[in-house]
Amino acid sequence: MKINILTTGLAALVFMTSCKSLKTLSSKDTSSTAQKQNTVRPDRRDVAFIDNIEVTPGNVVTSKHTTINTRTKKNTSNTSTTASTKKQGENRPEPNPNLSKADIEKADYLQLKYAVKLDATVEKLTNISLLELIDHWWGTRYSLGGTTESGIDCSAFTQVLMRELYNIALLRTAHEQYASTEHIKVDDLEEGDLVFFGHGGKKSSISHVGFYILNNKFVHASTSNGVMISDLNDSYWKQRFKGAGRVKKATTITD
C-alpha cells in the first residue's frame, strides 16, 4: 500500500514540473535583444549610429553634438532668423573702418608672437606700431656706426624707434643719449624709456643703449645677435646696467 502511495505521489510531481517547463517555453521573450528589435522604426532605416553619434546621410559630423549639412540649397535665408541675428548683434561695436582684415590679422599675429617673447599677456601689447618695427628690424646684424638694415648699432637703432614712434630726435651716441635724458629709477620704467649699459663703475663708461618695452624687457641692437629682446634681470645685463633715462620733450622733431 505504501509503495502505491509513493508511486502515485512521484507521478504527480513529475506532471507538475513538466507543465511549468511548458509554460516557460511558451511565454513571451522579454530580453533586451527582443526589445531592441521591436523598437526599430521602419521610417528611420536611413539613420546610422556610430559610437552613439547620429549621422544622417548628407551630413558631416564635426563633433558629438553638431552636424553640418553638406547639401546645397538655393535659398536658406529666413526673415525671422535674420531679424533675430540683427537684434543679437546690434550692441556689438563696429570694426575700425581704417583697418583691413589683413591689418587685423597681422596685429593679432604680432601680439601673440611677442607676448611669448616678452612674457606678457596679449592685452598688454597695444602698441602695434612698436611691434611692427621690432619685427621689421628683428635679427638685423650689428655694425658699429651702421644706420641701415644692412647693419646698425645700438644708438642708431634707438634713434630709429624714437623717431618713428614718437617723432623724437635723439643724439647719436649712447653716452650722448644718456646725458640728454631725465634719469629715472628702474621701478619707474615705462615703454619708450631708455636703458643704458657699460663697463666699469663710472657713468662715463656708458657704451650701450636699449629701448624699454615692459616686464623688464628691452629691445636693442646687440653686438652678438643683432636686433633682439633681452631681460634686465639677465646676469650679463644686470652687471653692466648703468641707469635708465626718459627722453626730454625738448628733443621732439619740429617741421
BELMOTA-V159003 format. One record per pair of residues at least 4 apart in sequence whose ideal C-beta (glycine too) atoms are under 6 Angstrom apart, sorted by the first residue. I is the first residue (numbers start at 0). J is the second residue. D is the distance in Angstrom with one decimal. If there is no record, write none. Layout:
i=[I I]
j=[J J]
d=[D D]
This chain:
i=[28 45 46 47 52 52 54 57 58 58 59 59 60 61 98 98 106 109 110 110 110 113 113 113 114 114 114 116 117 117 118 119 119 132 133 136 137 138 139 139 139 139 140 140 141 141 141 142 143 145 145 145 146 146 151 151 151 152 153 153 153 153 154 154 154 156 157 157 158 159 160 160 161 161 161 166 167 167 167 168 168 169 170 170 170 173 173 173 173 174 176 177 177 177 180 180 180 181 181 182 182 183 183 183 185 188 188 188 190 190 192 192 192 193 193 194 194 194 194 195 195 195 195 196 196 196 196 197 197 197 197 198 199 202 205 209 209 210 210 211 212 215 215 215 216 216 218 220 221 229 231 246]
j=[33 56 55 54 60 63 60 70 66 68 67 69 66 67 102 103 127 130 114 121 124 117 124 130 119 121 124 228 214 216 214 123 214 163 218 226 226 225 148 151 225 226 150 225 220 222 225 150 152 150 151 152 151 155 155 156 220 220 207 208 219 220 172 173 208 220 208 210 169 163 164 210 165 167 169 252 246 250 251 250 252 176 175 176 179 205 206 207 208 205 208 195 205 244 244 245 246 245 247 242 244 187 243 245 243 192 211 243 212 213 211 243 245 208 244 209 211 217 243 205 208 241 242 207 239 240 241 204 205 206 241 204 204 241 241 217 219 217 218 217 216 230 231 232 228 230 228 226 227 236 236 250]
d=[4.6 5.8 6.0 5.2 5.9 5.7 5.8 4.8 4.2 5.6 5.2 5.4 5.5 5.8 4.5 5.4 4.8 4.2 5.9 4.7 4.7 5.5 6.0 5.4 5.4 4.8 5.9 5.4 5.6 4.9 5.7 4.8 5.1 6.0 5.4 4.6 5.6 5.3 5.7 5.7 5.1 4.7 5.3 4.5 5.2 4.8 5.3 2.7 5.3 3.6 4.6 5.5 6.0 4.5 5.0 5.2 5.3 5.9 5.3 5.2 5.5 4.7 5.3 4.7 5.5 4.2 5.3 5.3 4.8 6.0 5.7 5.0 5.5 4.3 5.2 5.1 5.6 5.4 5.4 5.6 4.8 5.3 3.7 5.6 5.6 5.5 6.0 5.8 4.0 4.9 5.6 4.8 5.0 5.8 2.8 5.8 5.6 4.6 6.0 5.8 5.5 4.6 5.2 5.3 5.9 5.1 5.1 5.5 5.8 5.9 4.5 5.7 5.1 5.6 4.9 4.9 5.4 5.2 5.2 4.9 5.4 4.6 5.4 4.2 4.3 5.8 5.8 4.1 4.2 4.8 5.0 5.4 4.1 6.0 5.3 3.9 3.3 5.9 5.1 4.8 5.0 5.5 4.5 5.5 5.5 5.7 5.1 5.1 5.6 5.9 5.8 5.9]
